[in-house]
Amino acid sequence: MNRRGTCIVLAAAMALPSLVAAKADPAVYPSKPIRLIVPYAVGGGTDVLARMAGKEISDALGQPVIVENRPSAQGIAAMEHLAQAPADGYTLLMAPSGPLVMNPVMRKSLPYSPQKDFTPISIVGRLPLLITVNASMPVHTVAELVGYAKANPEKVSYASSAALFQLATELFKQRTGTKFLAIPYKSSGESITALMGGQVTMAIADLPPLTSLIKSGKLRALAYTNETRSETFPDVPTVAEAGLPGTEVATLVGVIGPAGMPPDVVQKLQDVLMKMVARPEVRKRFVEIGVEPVGSTAQEYANSIGRDLERWAAVAETAGIQPE
């Protein structure tokens, strides 16, 4: 290589670190497109929230946000991918409670740690659950369901298609002294079909697959696992109103990044997401899809993850559930 060519190569090599640093500089963030990973397939609730958040971030920060669906068993592969990504704010993930909290409680080993490998940014929304029975059941309240279960301990069962639904029902059993048998299903759709067909006594599940069936009178909602009543079902009492305070349960959905993200970048993203959730038109859209708007700080999100890990680990231990 001639002298001139050597100088050009050296100059380029010397310039490269400064270019890389500029891309990761919080002061100019973002300077390129952002990826927002969804650990599930297109069309689900998490995907819908991710696309809403992606548009908001893009509009506010002036860079495209590419929503990337990476469906896998329990969202593990997507979480592992995020944990290994550069902590520069250009790879984010819309995280529901399942992969972030339930997997660590229900599995012996994971390729990631929920508290060491990620940076919580903001909780976007929460999805409380409904305690539901077939409308043909001779029960109209939680108290009547408990009485029925205690009178028929060998006959009652519950449908479960996710760890949160299973643990929520185990918590219900622990607080009421009932002995519902767990019947696992692969999806919420299968669980609700079983409830419709009388193959199980009850199901505690999220609103989207239940809403139309409850409104058509095929299923009956007995209680809402939240501190306040649902705007979709204002006549359904909360679990506290139904006599079971302390059994409030919800799937939290929020944006996270890899561990070690620059605080200024976290703050910038957090502020965008909190402003999004505060807008009336966004809150209206959330309610329509069964999501309660939240909008939290990064620290509030981190605290919530810690509390949920402790709470559900205790419920699983009391229920005798062994991690797989």
Phi, psi and omega in degrees: 000136181284170185300320182295317180296321179297318180296322179295316180297315180297319179297318179295319180295321179291329181281334187302312180302322180291327177293317179297317180298324180296322181292329182266359183290119180302333182294332180249009181287136355266146179245009178202170181301151179251138174262132175241107185276141174243124184282009180229178182286168179296141171103343180281176182299319179296321179295317179299315180295322179296320181289325175294315180293321180299318179295319181297314180297317180298313180297321184282325187252354171078020175228148178297145172244118183263113177279123185240112179276125178232069182293139177200169181301120180056018178070014188294315183297320180294319179294320178296319178300316180295317182301331183267356183283156175300142183271053184250003178089004181260358172229116181234172179213138174273107191253118169277173183295331184307294181290334186274325185240314186288320179303313179298331180282323190261352183238142182292322182218146178221154178277017179206159175246128183296334184256347181253333189258000184225158174248109175294139181246303178195139171282124181274313182203171177226145181241093174296168186247168176241136170274118193228145175228166173294139183297343179278351179292145180277041178227140181233356180220166176297320180299319179291324177295317179297317178298319178297316182295321180287333177279340182227057188297335181270355185250343187272145180210167177224150179268139179216132179235002180207156183300320180298317180295320179296311182292326177298321180286325176296323175297317177301315180298317181295323182281337184251351181070029180259168186230055176293134177277132180281128175242110184280145175227160185281338184210164176299322179301316179293321179298314182291325176298319178296320178294319178298323183274002179076016181280341175226161184277320186210167173212138170251114187211173180280165189293317190311311181283350184261332193307305185294326181287326176289316181293333179273357176086010180276330175238159180235125177271128182260329181198155181248128188276057183219166178285333179236160182289157179284137175291334178286323180231072185295342180273352180273125182290156171287167179296327178294318178295332180275002177099011182233059176298146181092358178254021177295134183217142175203149169278123175267137178236122183213172180263131177230164175226181176294159178298146175087017178295146178301132181305324180295324178291317178301314180299318182296314180292318179302315182297320179297315183291323178293322177292322178301310184294335181281345183286133183305318182293327177287316179300321178297317180295320178300312181300322180298329181258013174081023181248133176271119181296142179238275185080093184237166171281165178299320180293320177299321178295314179300317179298321181295319178299315180298316179297317183293321178300316180293316184298310186284332174296321179293319178297316181297320180295316179296325180282351181075024180277121180267131177303140182271000000 
